[in-house]
Amino acid sequence: MSILVLKFGGTSVGSVDLIKSAAQIIKKEYEAGHNVAVVVSAMSGTTNKLIESINLISSCLLYTSDA
């Protein structure tokens, strides 16, 4: 049995329909007898929102820090 690593990027899991499509791909490979490892990135736009939040929090901490 082979090991298959499937990686789905942010836009490929950006909606319910796309997540279902990725799930079908995973299921097909599993049913074909592969050992499947799945790597999923954050949904489309999520990483940018996290970075914006981190930058905002960091700038607030710079002005309120006692250090």
C-alpha positions in Angstrom: 0.0 0.0 0.0 1.4 3.4 -0.9 1.3 6.5 1.2 -0.3 9.5 -0.6 0.0 13.0 0.8 -2.7 15.4 -0.4 -2.3 19.1 0.3 -5.2 21.5 -0.2 -4.4 25.2 -0.3 -6.5 28.0 1.0 -8.6 28.6 -2.1 -9.3 24.9 -2.5 -11.1 24.9 0.8 -12.6 28.4 0.5 -16.3 27.3 0.4 -18.5 24.4 1.4 -18.6 23.1 -2.1 -14.8 23.2 -2.5 -14.4 21.4 0.9 -16.8 18.7 -0.3 -14.8 18.4 -3.5 -11.6 17.9 -1.6 -13.3 15.3 0.6 -14.4 13.4 -2.5 -10.7 13.4 -3.7 -9.6 12.1 -0.4 -12.3 9.4 -0.3 -11.4 8.2 -3.8 -7.8 7.8 -3.0 -8.5 6.0 0.3 -10.9 3.7 -1.4 -8.3 3.0 -4.1 -6.2 1.5 -1.3 -3.8 4.3 -0.5 -2.8 5.4 3.0 -3.8 9.0 2.8 -2.2 11.9 4.8 -4.1 15.2 4.3 -2.6 18.7 4.8 -5.0 21.6 4.8 -4.1 25.3 4.8 -6.3 27.9 6.3 -9.4 28.9 4.3 -9.0 31.6 1.7 -8.4 35.0 3.3 -7.9 33.6 6.9 -4.1 34.0 7.0 -4.4 37.7 5.9 -6.9 38.4 8.6 -4.7 36.7 11.2 -1.7 38.8 10.2 -3.8 42.0 10.3 -5.0 41.1 13.8 -1.4 40.3 15.0 -0.2 43.6 13.6 -3.0 45.5 15.3 -2.4 43.8 18.7 1.3 44.3 18.4 1.0 48.0 17.7 -1.3 48.4 20.7 1.1 46.5 23.0 4.0 48.8 21.9 2.1 51.8 23.2 0.9 50.3 26.4 4.0 48.3 27.5 5.9 49.3 30.6 9.1 47.8 29.2 
